[in-house]
């Protein structure tokens, strides 16, 4: 097949369309090979459609179109053109939904790469790239025939007919949900074939529509005799206001605004409309998530010598990209964000666009403030907490070129930024960049490919780079730039801060700026000292509190000085499990077979994997003993204990349980920044990127929560979390201290975090990875089979293992091996059993690309967790 991804000089005969419907093969085992002329690459399947003459001049790559597909009517995206077709008869494209493409050519190329790299269906990748409201679907609707006279109907048929009589027309999905039975499709067909009901395809209304508002204006050439009497004060006031706005150059005025400004009511407006003095219309308004915000412009600071050196290298690449990503490795507080800001400003002045990614929604508000202060007039935000309407409008404004800087979480990478010149991935080590559902992509790696395809500069920033990124820098694939010093600011700013808090600025050192004669003005500080407390010694001394004596003293001192504290524990709830002291029975989730977590606020037991909720029983359900006890600790329990120990202190908790609302992250952070809270307790949300100058103490309640999991990434995650949360302390004139509590104080990850020594940790961890041929020396693909029947799950896993083992042996693949099959660590989730098989090698995906997996298999390329 000879295809062309752009529009040929001659009008295209065929368009290749990726239809928006699942194309998974329903095969019984992995050895079945379907035969289909359009199925050369089963993951990237797309279909040839003829381009009718009426569309030859307007058809474009990336357009959304309606096409017939079998007996259905579906939307799809044009992903290429072709001068021939592999099938004899082709159907026509029926409609072009939008003349403007919904995907850029770069995105289509990226979608193909993602599909092949992550072994994900192309249509699922494309769906991930589109915001809600862009696409529509067709429902098959069943209606009761007006002249239906059911004869001998079966009980199931009677049930369906009564349902249609009671509720009117129903889509197939609604009928399935109504519980007609497992054979509900057959029942529908029978009722339709008997003539008792009709079946019709109907396009479902769009999930999101443009938002409209009513506007009014003075009607030109309004009849003088229609003018209101002198007694109609509100009508005259409204006309006067509209005249005033007209003279100011505003023709159409919001109806709501006009009523509020003039004191008029809706009846007043209607009266003037009837008189022919004004006219009304509808106009579209943007749903703007930044509406009402004001950004205070900030003068860019002078760069330090290290920043200047890094910036000069990046600036040259922005002028002439060399195709190698930059790994900007800077300690916490070293000024990485200022480099990002300089780079964004540079590409915007070039007339190009930029995307800045942050790993957590929690970081987005602070990032928006920083970038809004410099580029507020062209700033867009995209993340999952926006309403569908806000995301839809932001996407359209970006596509139109009105907004050229996008800040957001993982999915913001797919924003249709015109002429993309820069991508920034902040905190690039974060596993939040990994998508958990198909396509299971990693935004960092997708950003590398996106930058290559678009010719953009890519900056990956972190104080604790992912080992994969550090290894690529070591191999020369990335350019590593270092910012080794924590920048406190210029001397006059630091000295002013010192005067305000009655401190002396003696703990700082000078850094040459390399930019002016007053090189000595920029100051930096050492990273905060870290104390590691052995909790075994605390127990031996009789201290059974969750607070070591050292942490308790430090908290007393910080609160007495009116300073702020962060307490970190990467576990939610009040107790991690509940068991019976007599028989040892542990209360578990009936769907996941995992211990339930106790939450004292609701007095509930909750499963953190499927959200199953139940009450705490007064007696053991196994032996009826009343000796039910709580074990372990989470952030909720820490909050209770802190409030009991320090009743005068204001305490906030920042975890998944307290940030359910749309603006909850920003409200909580604002409260802490304003000094309305003294102590913040949180999970890993608080470890990344936050700049909190009044925090002088960081306490890690238990550093061991992740350290001893059967997970090859456990040490790396622990080191990163500890180093990152330690970086929240000492970011101002007040200084800071970090206390890490642990039962394994000599663990290399904890000792490296104590010294803020990334290079030592990297060397030791890489030695372990080399010994076991783990990533980044190799690559992994995790295959998980999920099924309600445990025997079925086990049998499928062993069957696939046999097939892959034979394939490896047959092809002589010495650099590919298999780990497993074995039950997953979380063996049962949401009522289904999980078995996994790991493929390890230089390119393990090559073993799987031509493989058809039965339904139930999940494929995770480059997994960030094996649990």
Secondary structure, 3 states (H helix, E strand, C coil): CCEECCCCCCCCCEEEEEECCCCCCCCCCCCCCCCCCCCCCHHHCCEEEECCHHHCCCCCCCCEEEEEECCEEEEEEEEEEECCCCCCCCCEEEEECCCCCCCCHHHHHHHHHHHHHCCCCHHHHHHHHCCCCCCCCEEEEEEECCCCCCCCCCHHHHHHHHHHHHHCCEEHHHHHHCCCCCCHHHHHHHHHHCCCEEEEEEECCCCCCCEEEEEEEECCCCCHHHCCCCCCHHHHHHHHHHHHHHHCCCCCEEHHHHHHHHCCCHHHHHHHHHHCCEEEEEEEECCCCCCCCCCCCCCCCCCCHHHHHHHHHHHHHHHCCCCCCEEEEECCCCCHHHHHHHHHHHHHHCCCEEEEECCCHHHHHHHHHHHHHHHHHHEEEECCCCCHHHHHHHHHHHHCCCCCEEEECHHHHHCCCCCEEEEEEECCCCHHHECCCCCCCEHHHHHHHHHHHHCCEEEEEECCCCHHHHHHHHCCCCEEEEECCEEEEEHHHHHHHHHHCCCCCCCEEEECCCCCCCHHHEEEECCCEEEEEEHHHHHHCCCCCCCCHHHHHHHHHHHHCCCEEEEECCCCCCECEEEECCCCCECECCCCCCECEEECCCCEEECCCCCCEEECCCCCCCCCCCCEEEECCCHHHHHHHHHHHCCCCCEEEECCCCCCCCCHHHHHHHHHHCCCCCEEEECHHHHCCCCCCCEEEEEECCCCCCCCCCCCCHHHHHHHHHHHHHCCCCCCCCCCEEEEEECCCCCHHHHHHHCCCHHHHHHHHHHHHHHHCCCCCCEEEEEEEEECCHHHHHHHHHHHHHHHHHHHHHHCCCCEEEEEEEEEEEEEECCEEEEEEEEEECCHHHHCCCCCCCCCEEEEECCCCCC
